Amino acid sequence: MTIALGLSVVVLWIVAWQFWPRPFYLAAMTLLRRAAGLRTQRMQVGDQEIVYLEGGTGETLVLLHGFGADRDAWPPMVAQLKGRYRVIAPDLPGFGDSSRVPAASYTLDAQLARLADFLKTLGIQKFHLAGNSMGGYLAAHYAVRHPEQIQSLSLLAPAGVASAQESELQQLLAQGDNPLLIKTLANFSRLMNLCFVKTPYTPGAIRRVLAARAIRDCDFHRQIFADLFGSAVPLEEVVSTFHGPTLILWGDHDRLLDVSGAAILRTLMPHSQLCVLPDVGHVPMLEVPRATALAFLAFQSGV
């Protein structure tokens, strides 16, 4: 009976993993956050509830994720920082577990205003700011508008460098195909292949959870993409006015945003440092979290 009961439990566990993987995914994310010393918090800011990760002590470091991602893009890298910063990593409005308000605007101005209100509500006046992809685009514009708040700026393959060489993503967009908008599991797999040189191992059941969430949000993300990038303000037009210390970090095999954008920003930003990571794609903090953290800490040592 004991052996039979044990086998039954194992079978039920396997079935649950395959057909109801979401609880396993949530548990895995909780463990990942704890390993980085982060915990989930919630805050109402205007008409939006913002969910964010917070943890660590020291100077504040605010981290902004890319399009279609969420706050969980950052724990692997944050774990390598060894608690040296008070980390704040929000789900930007419209993404992750933060509010989705279809009637709201998600333009550059609207998202920057929400970010400013969020930080003000937290009582944060001075901080280090970092962002990847869309988050880098927002971070750069925020730094230009609020330079007095920014102790340092880190741009990880930021969107918005209009004069960079055309990337695979931009070629697909020109053909009317936006791989950031996920309609099927195959679409999700294609995006993962575009984002990484070496895709981090993700069990199939967890991949289905992530894909299902992206499919659910596809139409809403289409609205956000149109609002935010329909009349994008190129970084070349604004970043030269920011004179704070800046890290420009890019993977040399980035297929979403061409690495040529890194040298362009370096030329325009006189107080910047450039770090190009070899054999890395668009999301360095997930693909090579230790190397990304070490590059960030090396930069910070001179700030």
Beta strands, then each sheet from edge to edge (+ up, - down):
strand 1: 39-45
strand 2: 48-55
strand 3: 60-64
strand 4: 86-90
strand 5: 127-132
strand 6: 150-156
strand 7: 246-251
strand 8: 272-277
sheet 1: 1+ 2- 4+ 3+ 5+ 6+ 7+ 8+
end
